[in-house]
């Protein structure tokens, strides 16, 4: 069952406000476990983790910036 537009917007907000800060903490801890890598390795890890976090949520974020497709059309008179 597909989520409605409103549900996807709410889940996107929850993911950005709660999930993303938690993921940032995890990413920083992953880099800290590597010891003190070179700047290039650290950059690659952060870029890789920055891309990986969005893959499971791609369907939730798709189309959120558009107008609500379920809303009735507005009459411009």
Secondary structure as GFF3:
##gff-version 3
##sequence-region A 1 77
A	DSSP	alpha_helix	5	14	.	.	.	ID=ss1
A	DSSP	pi_helix	15	19	.	.	.	ID=ss2
A	DSSP	alpha_helix	20	33	.	.	.	ID=ss3
A	DSSP	alpha_helix	39	55	.	.	.	ID=ss4
A	DSSP	alpha_helix	58	61	.	.	.	ID=ss5
###
